[in-house]
Amino acid sequence: MNVDFALFIPEFVMAGMALVVLTVDLFLPQDRKHWLPYIALVGILGTMGSVFTIAGKSEELYGGLFLVDNFAVFFKVFLLAVGAFMVLASAEYVKKNLTRPGEFYGILLFSILAMMTMTAAGELLTAYISLELFSFSLYILASYAIHRPKSVEAGLKYILVGAFSSAILLYGLSLIYGSLGTTTFSGIADALAGNDDIPVAFLAGLVLVVVGFGFKITAVPFHMWAPDVYEGAPTPVTAYLAVASKAVSFALLLRLFAMAFGPAMDEWRPIIAGLAAATIVLGNLVAMAQHNIKRMLAYSSIGQAGYLLMGIAALSPLASNGLLFHIVGYSAANFAAFACIIAYENLTGKEEISDYAGLSRRQPFMALVLSGALFSLAGLPVFAGFATKFYLFAAVGNEGLLWLVIVAVAGSLVSLYYYLMVIKQIYLGEPEEDEPLRLSVSTVGLLGALGAAVVIFGVYPGPLINLIEKATAVLPMPV
């Protein structure tokens, strides 16, 4: 079998840069450790450049185990951009609050490598191994602040629930293989298409796969770990969990359901739609009762997972475009909000919603970006969240799931309440201190870039949608 190893250049570069960061850390004196995030950033940008060398190519390597196509390229570039923002947002936090930055950024780069292979997986075990590499990286990062009991607790809860969900997922994959005799996505689709009676073992495996992924994407009722882990993990890691973990999980889910499970759509669509509705309702209702801003955003992200599940339930070309569009818009808004929270925690050490009282007087720019991000998450016009939700909801309604769209619109209205509670504190609350908060130049630039993205994606989404349409064109859709 002749394999063009040039198609693996992005993965080789990322793996090499992760090892470079770990090696350089061994020789850098303590007063030079602040260079490490910038070395990691160079590695991420270099990897992003190498991804463009495979853009436009369409290859199935090793009999379909690894896919090179526009879908994989789109998500590799997007996830590398998320990784770059993560490095920039975390640099000051890591320097101030964490030890051993070399291991932190090395593990972060390995997690990005795992995400890159997840988006290119065309076979169940390849996807599973990539998912486990990614999950183990997150287990470590979540408990990285070992001097904080909450961080250790977060890591312990995360690894226990993660191990349980991985076992369920693997058992489901084994049932699918046992019933159909193949693990490639295309092979599963062919076996289902040529089989009038879908095997019961396959249906049982499918349910277990949905349950296993339900834990990963925090779908109700498999969400119980998320609030505690989000609150206890170092805040940059919480941001990474909320954005990167959701984005790559849904990228894999979309490819899996479109390329493998499409012929069995009538069996799984009611399950996914029911999960989406329950996730939207519970996530948004419980978020209203939170007083810690990280826990509030944890439940908010649970609600957002429900919106994204709607795209899987609908599974049409338009719904797939809407799903990817909402992933990008949600990620920009959520990362903008978390970048503000990280910067505020660096300056004050506080993370309660009441602690943001009077922020508009102490740091008007941060208040503006945070408010815009929250308005976007709520889905208000001008911001990205409105455009992405409108596109996604319209696509889902077009597939006959109007009842689910009604649930989603109601959930969005509920979310506006708890987002406004934060904005009320920012602009109408009385600050405990009047001293202005001073941001570094890099933080101002990061907040400005993310805030601009939230607005640009809302008022001029055309170029992004064109890229998304090219990415989803490679996915076969059930008829």
Secondary structure, 3 states (H helix, E strand, C coil): CCCCHHHHHHHHHHHHHHHHHHHHHHHCCHHHHHHHHHHHHHHHHHHHHHHHHHCCCCEEEHHHCEEECHHHHHHHHHHHHHHHHHHHHHHHHHHHHCCCHHHHHHHHHHHHHHHHHHHHECEHHHHHHHHHHHHHHHHHHHCCCCCCHHHHHHHHHHHHHHHHHHHHHHHHHHHHHHHHCCCEHHHHHHHHHCCCCCCHHHHHHHHHHHHHHHHHCCCCCCCCCHHHHHHHCCHHHHHHHHHHHHHHHHHHHHHHHHHCCHHHHHHHHHHHHHHHHHHHHHHHHHHCCCCEHHHHHHHHHHHHHHHHHHHHHHCCHHHHHHHHHHHHHHHHHHHHHHHHHHHHHHHHCCCEHHHHCCHHHHCHHHHHHHHHHHHHHHCCCCCHHHHHHHHHHHHHHHCCCHHHHHHHHHHHHHHHHHHHHHHHHHHHCCCCCCCCCCCCHHHHHHHHHHHHHHHHHHHCCHHHHHHHHHHHCCCCCCC
